[in-house]
Amino acid sequence: MFTTCCYLQNLEYYTTSKSDFAAEFIFEFSTNRTMVFHKEFQTAGKEPGLQVWRVEKMDLKPVLKQLHGNFFTGDCYVLLYTTAAPSYYIHMWLGSESSQDEKGAAAIFTTQLDDFLGGGPVQFREVQSNESLTFLGYFKSGIKYKQGGVASGFQHVVTNDMNVKRLLHIKGRRAIRATEVDMSWSSFNRGDCFIIDLGKDIFQWCGSECNSFERLKASQVAIDVRDNERNGRATLLMVEEGGEPQAVIDALGPKPNIPAGSPDDESVDRSNQKKGALYMISDAAGSMKASVVAQTSPFKQEMLSPSECYILDNGVDSKIFIWKGPSANTAERNAAMKAAEQFIKEKKYPRHTQVQVLPGGGETTLFKQFFCNWKDKDQTTGPGQAYSLGRIARVVQVPFDSSGLHTNKTMAAQHGMVDDGSGKVQVWRVEDGDQVPVDPSSYGQFYGGDCYLVLYSYRLGGREQHIIYTWQGLKCTQDELAASAFLTVRLDDSMRGSPVQVRVTQGQEPAHLMSLFKGNPMVIHLGGTSRKGGQSRVGSTRLFHIRQSSTRATRAVEVEPSAAFLNTNDVFVLKSTNTVFLWRGVGATEEELAAAQYVTSFLGGGSATEVSEGKEPAGFWSALGGKKEYQTSRSLQKMVKPPRLFGCSNKTGRLIAEEVPGDFNQSDLATDDVMLLDTWDQIFLWIGNEANEVERTGSAKIAKDYVDSDPSGRRGIAITTIKQGMEPPTFTGWFQAWDPKLWETDPLERIRARF
């Protein structure tokens, strides 16, 4: 651990002046050193999810969950992401206009937090506009850059201020960034979307040259502003260029001619630059020195000695990795970030070069790809389980026990998980423009033809708190969508605006919502409705796909009754006219099996016949319409390297591949692009119906270059080209509850219904 003296020395390195370091600290004493920790770290990493702090006058202050993803350009932030394992990711975010003092304080707090968590976290240095994909993946609705900072008096508050007046410029198709710009027509261009935020009215302005996918992503940002910054109390309107209402003209003045759009600032095609060099760093001579271990990748894992620290130089791709051996000396381990910054200066790499500091045993996928023979100790299995990271060598599976589910802290999920879900739950169905109470015996069951309001009440700090989840089925009517939004506001008003509002689209349920049903899985029926005399009759043959998430929340999703939807890693329940089968894939977990048994309890048809993969009776295949090919990928069963999804697009004027950050789903497949799915032992090229000829013909070369330039040395991997609407199960099996009818409705129309 750092001593107080070490912290002050590091502060001197990172700062240009001796500012007062006025934070409050916790002092813990051991036999040979004093450990210094900030008081905020008392809650750090206690539950899975994201925690965000801002550096304020050399102190550290928490940012409210509703405002996660908002960053002032004049500030620095420290973020901690905790998985269910648990393992930890620490990010130090540096605003473009932040001072050297603030950067120094952020560096010290980052090191303190790493020490507090035992030296096991993975550390990231993030620079505004050049964040890592890991960082961007936390904010699926995009990140927003706000002008100013704490020095200018700008605070993170849930405003509810209807006098707000600002303009956000939306950029990015995969990683969405919303940057606050001057409130002037001069900030606009025809190629992008903008959000004109006037407090009670939020306008999404779409340039005449922007496409539907860009509009879709901008809509996600607009909805996030309404729901989290305005507590759902603002009105959203979509405005096309040339159709601006008077309120917009009043705010911006007379409209001039708007210039054409410009391509994104992606100046380098990095498809063939993922080469690395490996250096060992040592302080044996009294100062940090780097000596070459290997000039080019791929490397071998045995090159890394547990008693040393190393730099993996991937600077040509704007990335530097520091690997800390578990038995390296304290000085080398604690000086890792400082050594990386010195290395960047010596190599004259850009200041925005990303830095990852990795403890032995906590290596990320990006780091391991540079090694041709990487093996993890005690590799875990299953697509929905946490990976072995940080100081946890193996993930211990907790049995699915409904009676003890809410006392299991690993259930506290990363998506706004406020507690263990043991509070009070009320559920209403939207029916004929009103809310109708749902029978408590069917709580947790949702139908794709309905919309629901779920009111969750719990106590926090002695006060009663509330969350309203508005769940919208994919097959509900436009009238029901509109009514659900109205009823949410009405319920919120009746409670004097105190609840937090969360709008949920079918298939995108946060883990906290999934945890509210007394230990039972959340069940999503394919269509129909829960009202009496439903809109559609239930089929005689039904198939439910059961999968546990990395947060251990479980969901059962009804899919089309076809063998093509099976997946070797999960559990399925099949109900035919005469029999109920419980099919267990090779990679399924005990928790998924227990959840499946709950599903069989409400389907009827008697006790279930348990079937193991590979030992299916003829009646099982007959009920599914015959045996078909389904997802049996070995790499999905033992997923050391998770799948990665890229979009191949020439929307910027050049054909480039851009990775989708975070967990991806079917809606991330842009129909006007070609998408590349890397499942490690196979590459898929998915061609959207609206992709242009350049993307269609050039994407094959991108796929070949992607494999040929892989730093791990992969060669000769099969590349499969498929077309939208003709996806085989070997592709769709990587997406839970794949919906073959998803694109029958315009995705933009679906999200507009949420306005």
N, C-alpha and C positions, 0 to 999 in steps of 0.2 A: 504493500500500500504506500501511497505517497505520504510523506510527513508534511507538517505545516510548512517547513522550510522549502521542501520541494515544490509545493504549490506556488509559493511566492516567487521562486526562481522561474518557474514556467510562466507566471504572469508577466514577469519582466521580459521574457523572450517574446511573448505574443503581443505586448503593448508598447506604445511609444511614450506613455506618460504614466506616472504613479497615481492612478485614480484610486479613490477610496473603494475598498472591496467590502461593501456594507451588508453582504448577505448574512442570514442567520444560519449557523451550522450546528450539527450534532457532533459531539466529540465522544469517541469510544476509545477505551484504553486497553492495550494488550501488554504483555510483559516487556516488549522491546520497542514499541512505537505508538504514536498517537495517530488515529485515523480521523480525518475531517470530512464530514458529509453534510450536504445542505439538508435543511429540515424537510424540503419537498420530497426527498428520496425515501421518506418513511413509507410512502404508499407506492413507490416505484416497483413495477413488476409483480405486484401482489395478485393481479388478475389479468387474464389475457385481454389484449386490446391495445389501443393507441393512446399514449399520453403525450401532451405537448406543453412545453414551457417556453416563455419568452424571456430574454435577458432584458431586465429593466433596471437601469442605474446600477449595474454590476450585481444585481440580485436576480433571482429566478422566480417567475410568477406563472401559475398555470393558465392555460387557455381553455375556455369552456368547450365541451365536446361539440356543441352546435356550430362552433366557429372553426373547427379543425379544417384545414385546407386554405385558410385565409392567412396571408403573410404580408407584413409591412416591409417595403423595400429598404427602409432605414434601420431594420432590426436584425437580430440574430435569434435563432431558436434552437432548442434541444428537444428531440423527439425520441420516445422509447416505444418500440413495438414488442409486445410479449405474446408468444404463442402458447398454445395449451400444453406444451411439453413439460415445463416451460423452457423456452430459449428466448434470447433477447437480441434485438437490433437497435442500436443507438445511432441517431442521425444528428449531425451538427449542421444546421442550415444557415447560410450567410447571405444576407440581403446585399444587393448591389451598392446600396448607399450607406451601409452600416460602417461604424467607426472601427479603428484598430483596437480600441479598448474593448468594445463589445465583442469583437471576434476573439480577443484574448480570453475574456470571461467565459464565452461559450466553449472554448477549447478546454478550459480548466473544469467547468461543470461536466463536460463530456467525460473527461478522465476520471473525475470523482464518481460519476455514475457507473462507469465501467468497474472501478474499484469496489463500489458498494455492492455490485452484482457479482463479485468474485472474479473479475477478469475474464469472464466467459463470453460476453456479448460480442457480436460483430459490429464494428463501428464504420460509419460512413461520413465523409465530408461532402456536403451538398452546397453547391453554389447556384444562386438564383438563375433560372432559365436553362440550367444544365444538370438538373437533378437525375439521380439514378432511376432505373425502372423500378427497383424495389421501393423507393420512396414514392414515386408517382402511383404505384399500384395501391397505396393506401387510400387514394382519393379518386374513386371511380367517377365522381361527378366533376372532376377537374380541380386544379388549384388556382387560387385567385391572388394576384399581386396587388396590394393596395399602396397608394402613395403615402409617404410620411413614415412615422415611427414614433416610438416612445419619447424621443427627444423633442418631437414636434407636438407632443400632447395627444397623439392618436392612440386610442385604447381599444382593446378587444372587448366589445360589449354586444349583447343581443339588443339591437337598437330599438325595434318597433317604432323607429322614428320615421314618420311619414314625410319629413322634409328633406330626406336624402336626395342628392342630385349628383349622379356620377355616370361615367361611361366606361364600359368594360369591352375590351377588344378580345375576341375569342380566336385562338389559334390552336391548330393541332387536330388530327383525325384520330390518333390512337391515344396520345398523352395530351390531355386538354389543359391549356393554360389561359386564364382570363386575366388580362393586365389592365389596370386602371389607366386611362389616357385622358388627355385634355377634353373637357366637355365642349367639343366644337366639331362642326362638319369637317374641318380639316383633318380630323383623325380617321375619317371613314375611307373605305375603298370598296369597290364593287365585288371583290373576290372573297370577302370574309363576312362573318356574322358579328354583330355588336349587341350589347345589352344596354339599353337606356333605362337606368334605374332612377325613377322619380318618387321612390318611397311607396306610396300606396298603389302606384301603377308601374309595372315592369314591362318594357317593350323589348322583344327580340327582333332586331332589325336584320334582315337577310339581304345581302347584296345580290344583284342580278346574276353574278357569275359564280356564286357559291353553289355547291351541289347538295343533294338531299342528305347525304351522310354527315356533312359538316353542319347542316341545320339540326340534324338529330342530336349531335353532340352538344351544340350550343343550347339546345332546349334542356338538356340535362343540367347545365350550369344555371339556367334561368330558374328551373324548378328548385334547385338547391338554394338559391338566393331567397326565393319566396318561403320555402319551408323552414329553413334554418335561421336566416338573418331576419326575416319578418314574422316568424312563427305562423306561417300560413295565411297571413292577413293581407297580403297584396294580391292584386289582380294581374294575371299574365296575359299578354297579347302578342301575337306574332304579326310583324309588319314587313311587307315586301317593299323593296326599293321602288319609289314612285308612288306608294300608297300610304305615306306617312299621315297619321291623324293630326289634328290641330294641336294636341297636347305636346307632340314631339316638336312641331314647328315652334311653338311657344317657348320650349325649353332650349332649342338650339338656334333659333333664328331662321331667316330665309334660307332655303336649301340651294346651294350652288351645284355645279356639275361635280359629280363624284368620280374620282380617278379610278382607273382599272386596278385590279388586285395585283400583288407581287408574290412570287413564290416564297415558300418558307425559307428561313435562314439555315438551310442545311447545305453547307458549302463543300463538304467532303463526302464522297461516296466511300463508305468504310467497309464495303463488302469483302475486300481482299486485304484488309490491314490488321486482322486480329492476330498478329504475331507478337510474341513476348520474349523477354530476356529475364533471367533469374540471377539475383544478386544476394549474397549473404552480407548482413550488416553486423558490425561488432564495435564495441567500445574498448577493446583490449588495449589500444594505444592511447587511451585517454580522451578520444573524441570519436564520434560515429564515422565509420568508414564502410564503404560498400565495395565488395570484391565479386568479380564475375564467377558464377557457377555454370551457367549455360547461356550461350548467345541467342539461341532460337528455340522455340517450342516445336513439338511437344516435349515436355519434361517427364521424368519418372518420379513417382512419389518418394522413392528412397533417397532422392536428392535433398529432401527436407530433414535435417537433423532436429530432434526434439529439444536439443539444448541451445539452439540458435534462433535468430530471427532473420527473415528474408524479405526482399523486395521483388515482386513480380512486376516487371515494367511492361505495361501495355499502353504506353504513352501515345503511340500513334493512333490509338483508338480512344484517347483521352481518359485512360483508366490506370491507376496505380494500386497494387495490392500489397499490404504488409501482412506477412504470416508470422505469428508469435508462437514459437515452440513452447510446449507446456513446461519445460524445465529451463528455459532461457533465464538469464539473470534479470532482476527487477528493473535495473536501470534501462536495459535494452527494451524490455516490454513496455515500460511506462513512457519511453521516448519515441514510440512507434509513429504517432501522428506527426511529431516534430521532424523525424527522419524523413518521412514521406514528403513534407513540404520543402525541406532542404533539397531533396532529390529532384523535385519538380523545378526548382529554381536552377539547379546545376544543369539540368537537361534542357532548360529554356522551353518547357512545355507551357501551354496556356494556363492562366491562373484558375480557369474553371475546371481543370483536370479533376476527375472524380477520384476519391481515395476510399478504399475499404481496408479496415484493420481487422484481421481474422485470427481468432485463437485457434490453436490446434484442436481439431474436433468440431469446429464451427465453420468449416469452409462452405462458401456459397457455390452454387452451380457455375457461375461465371468464372470463379477461380479454378474449380476442378476440371473445367473443359480444356485447360492448358496441359493436362497430364493424360498420357495415353493409357495408364494402367491404374487409375485411381480406384481404391477399394475403401469403403467405409466400414468401421467397426460396428458390429451388431446392426446391420442394415435392417430397417423396418420395412414392412410390406403393406400393400394396399394403397389405392389412389387417394383416399380421403384422410389418411393418417399423417400426423406431423413427422417431419424428417428429424434425423439425429443431428442436433445442433447444440452449440454452446457447451455447457458442462454436463449436459444430459446425454450419455452415450446411447441409451436405449429408451424408447418411449414405452412406459408401462401402461398397458391397456386396462381401463377400469370397466368392469362388467356393467351392462345396462341394467340399472336397478331403479325402477320407478319410485320406490319408497325413499331412496336416498339421493335421487338425482339433483335436487335443489341444494343439497349440502356439498355437492361436488364442485369445488372452485374451478376446476378445469372447464366447466360449462360456461363460465363467464366469457362471452365471445367478444370478438374484436369490433363488431358492428353496433356500437352504442349500447353495449351490455351494461345495464345499470345495477342489476342484482341477479340473484339466482332464479328469478321467475316464480317465486313462491307467493307473490302478492295476490291481489284480487283481480279477477278477469271477468269482463262482461263483453258479450259478443252480440252484434245486431247484423241482420241481413238487410241490404237495400232492396226495397220492394215497393213498386208503384210510387216512387218519389219519397218514400218515408223509410224509417228504420224500424225493423220488426225484430223483437228479441229471438235469439236462437236458443233452442232447448240446451241447457247446460250439459246434458248427456252426450251431445254431439259436438261439444267444443273441440277444436283442433282439426275438424274436417271442413275443407274448403272446396267449393265447386267452381270450375272454370267459367260457368255461365252466370256467376253471381259476383257482387261486390259486398264487402263486409266492413263493419267498423268494430275494432277491438279496443276497448278501454282497459288499460292496465293501471292499477293503483298500488302504490307501495310507500313505505316510510323510509326516509333518508334524513339523518340528523335530527330526528324527532318531528319532522314535518311530513305531511302526506304529499306525494308527488304523483303525477299522472302522465301517461303516454297514450296517444290515440294512434293506432295503426289503421290505416285505410288500405285494405287489401282489394286489389282490382283484378278480376279474372280475365284471361285472354279472350274468352268467348262471351263476355257480357256485352250488353247493348250500349250504344253511345249515350242513351238517356240515363242508364244506370251509372255510367262513369261520371256524368255531370252531376247526378243526384248524390253520389258518394262524396264528391268534393263539397257540395253545398251542405250536406248533413254533417260533415266533419267540422266545418266552420261553425255550424249551429251548435254542435255539441261543445266545441271549444268556447264559444260565447257563453253558453249556459254555465260554464265553469270559470267564467271571468278571465278567460285567456291563459289559464295556468298550465294546461297540458303542453307537452311536447308532441308535435305532429310528425308522423312518419308515413309517407305514402309508399306502398309496396305493390309491385307488379308481380303477378304469378310467375314463379320460378326464380325470383330474386329475394326471397325471404331472408331477413337478417336472423342470426342465430338466437337473439333474445326473443323474437316472436316465436321461433320454433320451440323455445323452452317453456312456454306458458301453460302447457297442457298436462300437468301432473305426471310427468315422466313418460307420457306416450308420445310417439312420433307425430309430427304434423302431417296430415294426410291431404293430398291434393287430387281431387277427382278430375278426370280429363275434361268433362263438359257437364252439361245439365245444370241443375240447381237443387238446392236443399229445400226449396219451398214445396208444399204439397202439390201433387200433380205437375211434376217438373216439366221443363221445356222440352226435354228429350228423354226417351226411355233408356234405361240402363241396358247395355248389351249383355247377352247371355254368357259371353266369354270376356273376362277382364284380366289385365296384367298390371301389377304394381311393382315399381322399381324402388328398392329401399337402399339408401346410401347414407352413411354417417359422414358428417363434415369433419374437418380438422379440429373443430371446437367441440366435437362429440355430440352436437345436436343432430338429430336424425329426422329425415324427411322421407315420406313415401309418396311417390309421384306416379299417377296412372299414365300408362303409355299404350300405344296400339298393341293389341294382342298378336304379336308376331315374334317368332324366334329370333329375328334379326335384331331385336331390342335387348336381348340378353347380354350380360357382361360378366366375364369370369371373376371379376373382383367384388361383386355385389350379391345381394339376395333379392329374389323376385317371388311374388305371390301370384299364382295363376288360378283363377276360378273359372271352371267350365260348367256346363249344365249339371253335371253329376258329381264333380270332384273338385277339391281345393288342393293344389300342389304348392309346397313351399320349396323352391329351388335354391340351393346354396352353391354359389360359385366357389372355385378353389381359393380365391383370395378374399373371401368374405370374412367379416368379424363376428364374434359372439353377440356384440351389441346390435348389429344389423339383423342377426337371426332373431333376437328377442323382439325387436321392433316389428319384424315380419309376422311373428306370432300374434302380435296385437292386431295387425291388419286382418289376419284371418278371422279374428273374433267377431268382426262386424260384417264380414262378407256373407256369412251363412254358408250352408252347404256341408255342415258337419266338420269333424276334425280334419286337420290338414295332413296330407301325405308328404313327408319330407323326402326330398330327392336331392342327391348329391350330383354335382356336375360329372358327366361321364357315365352315370349309372341310371339314366332316365328311362322309364318304361315307355312303351309305344304310345300309350294313351296321353302322355305328356306332350309329345310332338304332334300327335293328331289334334289335340285341343288348340295348338298354336298354328294349325294349318300346314304342318310339315316342318321338318328340320331344315334350318337355313344357316348360312354363315353368320357368326356374331363375333363380338370383340373378345379375343382370347390372347391379346398381346402379352408376352412374358414381361416386357419392360413396364407394362402397366401394373403387373402383379408385384414386381420388385423394382419400384421406381426410384432409383438412385438419382436420376436426373429427370425432373418434371418436364412435361411437354411445353413447347414454346410456340407462340403464334405470331406471325409477322404479316403485315400488309404490304403488298408490292404495288406501288402506285406511281404514276407520272403526273400527278396533280400539281406538283411543284415545277414541272417543266422537264424534269429528269426522272428516269426510272430508278426508284430507291426502295429498299426494304426497311420497314420501321416496325419494331416489336410492340405488341400490345402489352401494356404493363399490368401487373397483378394477375389475379385469377381471371381467366377469360371464359366466355360463354358463347352460345350460338349467335346472340345479337351483336357480337364483335366482328362477325363476318360481314364485311362491307360489300354490298352487292355490286358496287361500281369499282371494285378492285379485284386483284388476284391475291389470295391469302396463302401463306406458306405455313404449314403445321409440321413442326419437327418433333417426332416422338422418339428420337434417338436412334432407333434401328430402322426408321422409315421416314421419308419426307413426302408430304402430300402437298400438291398444288391445287387449290380450290379456286375455280374460275367463276366469278360472279356474273350474272346475266348482263349487267350493265358495264362490265369492264371493257375498255377500248382495245383496239387492235394492237397498239404498242405494248400494253400491259399483258395481253394474251400471248403475244409472240416473244416478248422479252423476259417474261417471268421464268421460263425454263433455264435461261442462262444465269439468272439470279440464283436459282436453286442449285445449279451446278457449282457456281462460284462460292455459294454459302458452304457447301460441303467441302469443296477443295481447299477453302481457306480456314477450315475449322482447326483451331490450334491444338486440339487433341489428336489430330492425325486421322480422323475418320475418312475413309475413301470408299467409293463404289457402293454407296448406300442407294437402295431403290428409291426412285422418285416417281410417285403416282400422281397422275393428273386426273382430276375429276371435275364435274360441272355442277353448278348450283341446281338442286332438285334431283340429282342423280347420285347422291352420296351413298357409298357402301357402308356397311356396319363397321368395317375396320377404321373408318373415319368418324362416323357419328358416335361410336362408342367412347370417344374421348370427351364427349359433351353429355352431361347428365340430362335425362328427359328431353332428348332431341325431338323437336316438333317439325315433322316434314311439311306441315301446312303454314309454318311461320310466315313465309313470304307471300302468302295469298292475300294478305292485307299489307298495305304500305306501312312500314315501320314509323314513318314520319306522322302518318295519320293517327297511329296508336299513341304516340307521345303527345300529339296535339290535344288528344282527348283528356290529358292530364292537366291541361292549362285551365 
